[in-house]
């Protein structure tokens, strides 16, 4: 999918972060539990 609003580097960064979150959650099947994502995000942002 082509994105007209974000630079390619930004899209790649977002995709990388989403993949890490899903991996850290154990690659869950949909639907995704948003509460688990909210719990994990502070750990990811502080880790850099």
Secondary structure, 3 states (H helix, E strand, C coil): CCCCCCCHHHHHHHHHHHHHHHHHCCCCCCCCCHHHHHHHHHHHHHHC
